[in-house]
């Protein structure tokens, strides 16, 4: 039984936990993470969710992601999700989330990494991930428009690519 820490709207731990899948009620918040793995040529590793997933079955998504478990930091959760879903180890000890997106009941931390991963060597988590592939921004936006990608705001996906290109900074020189 997976448990998740509950935070207040200012991201302070409340001392309470929730069983994953239980309903969360405002103003309680949870933390989730996403990891975007880019190749040096700028392509993003994307994964197609399994057909049996409750939320967005068969849809394409970012490289890896999931909920932060009770007692776990965002960084450790991101490392764990990559290991579980893709079967590879990443070290985020010197990385912070590039951005945090707030949603109705929580916080979503986004980590951007540049790795030249051989996808034929990945060990995909069968319960979660059907397949992976590299994609350019235009391909992802086309998939989004066709309803094949999770329903992110197009400008948000463009921002992730822009942050990768600008060294993960919101400022240009």
C-alpha positions in Angstrom: 0.0 0.0 0.0 1.7 3.2 -1.2 1.3 6.3 0.9 1.9 9.9 0.0 2.7 12.9 2.2 0.0 15.6 2.4 1.1 19.2 2.2 -0.7 22.5 2.6 -0.9 25.1 -0.2 2.4 26.6 0.8 4.0 23.1 0.4 4.5 22.6 4.2 4.2 19.0 5.3 1.0 18.6 7.4 2.2 15.5 9.2 -0.5 13.4 7.5 -0.4 10.9 4.7 -2.8 9.5 2.2 -3.1 6.1 0.6 -2.4 6.5 -3.1 -5.7 6.4 -5.0 -7.7 7.9 -2.1 -9.5 11.1 -2.8 -7.6 14.3 -1.8 -9.7 17.2 -0.6 -8.9 20.9 -1.0 -6.8 22.5 0.5 -4.6 19.4 0.9 -1.9 18.9 -1.7 0.3 16.1 -3.0 3.6 16.2 -4.9 4.3 14.5 -8.2 7.3 14.6 -10.4 8.2 14.4 -14.1 11.5 13.8 -15.7 12.2 14.9 -19.3 15.2 13.1 -20.8 16.7 14.9 -23.8 19.3 13.6 -26.2 22.1 16.0 -27.1 20.4 16.6 -30.5 17.4 18.0 -28.6 14.9 15.1 -29.0 12.8 14.1 -26.0 12.4 10.6 -24.8 8.6 9.9 -24.6 6.8 6.9 -23.4 3.4 5.4 -24.3 1.4 4.4 -21.3 0.0 0.8 -21.2 -3.6 0.2 -22.4 -4.7 -0.9 -19.0 -3.7 2.3 -17.2 -6.7 3.9 -15.4 -5.7 7.4 -16.5 -4.9 8.1 -20.1 -4.5 4.5 -21.4 -2.3 4.2 -24.5 -1.5 7.9 -24.5 2.1 9.2 -25.0 3.7 11.1 -22.1 7.0 12.6 -21.0 10.0 10.4 -20.2 8.9 9.3 -16.7 6.8 10.5 -13.8 4.7 9.7 -10.8 3.8 10.4 -7.2 6.2 11.2 -4.4 5.9 8.6 -1.7 5.6 9.3 2.0 9.0 10.4 3.4 10.5 10.7 0.0 12.0 13.9 -1.5 11.0 15.1 -5.0 14.5 14.4 -6.2 14.5 10.8 -4.9 11.1 10.2 -6.3 12.2 11.4 -9.8 15.2 9.1 -9.6 13.0 6.2 -8.5 10.4 6.8 -11.3 13.1 6.7 -14.0 14.5 3.5 -12.5 11.1 1.8 -12.2 9.6 2.9 -15.5 12.7 2.9 -17.7 15.1 0.6 -15.9 18.0 3.1 -15.9 19.7 4.9 -13.1 20.0 8.7 -13.0 21.7 10.8 -10.4 19.8 14.0 -9.6 22.0 15.0 -6.6 23.1 18.2 -8.3 19.7 18.9 -10.0 16.7 20.8 -8.8 13.4 20.9 -10.6 13.6 23.3 -13.5 10.0 24.4 -12.7 7.1 23.4 -10.5 3.6 23.5 -12.0 0.8 23.9 -9.5 -2.4 21.9 -10.1 -5.7 21.8 -8.1 -4.4 19.4 -5.5 -0.7 19.6 -5.6 2.7 20.4 -7.1 4.3 18.9 -10.1 8.1 19.2 -10.2 9.8 18.9 -13.6 13.4 17.8 -14.0 15.3 18.1 -17.3 18.2 15.9 -18.1 20.5 15.5 -21.1 21.4 11.8 -21.6 22.2 9.9 -24.7 20.3 6.8 -23.8 20.2 3.7 -26.0 16.4 2.9 -25.8 17.0 -0.7 -26.9 18.8 -1.2 -23.6 16.0 0.2 -21.4 14.0 -2.2 -19.2 10.5 -0.9 -19.4 8.1 -1.5 -16.5 5.5 -3.7 -18.2 2.6 -2.6 -16.0 3.2 1.1 -16.8 5.1 1.6 -20.1 4.2 0.0 -23.5 7.0 1.6 -25.5 9.4 4.5 -25.7 10.9 6.6 -28.5 12.7 9.8 -29.3 10.6 12.7 -30.6 11.1 16.3 -31.8 8.8 19.1 -30.5 6.8 19.2 -33.8 6.1 15.5 -33.6 4.9 15.8 -30.0 2.6 18.8 -30.9 1.2 16.8 -33.8 0.5 13.9 -31.4 -1.1 16.3 -28.9 -3.4 17.7 -31.6 -4.4 14.2 -32.7 -5.3 13.2 -29.1 -2.4 10.7 -28.8 -0.4 12.6 -26.2 -1.5 13.6 -22.7 -3.5 16.8 -22.8 -0.7 19.3 -21.9 -1.0 22.9 -22.9 1.0 23.2 -26.1 2.9 26.2 -24.9 4.0 24.3 -21.8 5.5 21.5 -23.9 7.3 24.2 -26.0 8.6 25.8 -22.8 10.2 22.5 -21.7 12.1 22.4 -25.0 13.0 26.0 -24.7 14.3 25.6 -21.2 16.5 22.7 -22.4 17.8 24.8 -25.2 18.5 27.8 -22.9 20.4 25.8 -20.3 17.3 25.5 -18.1 17.1 29.3 -17.6 14.1 31.5 -18.0 16.6 34.3 -18.9 18.1 34.9 -22.3 21.5 36.5 -22.8 
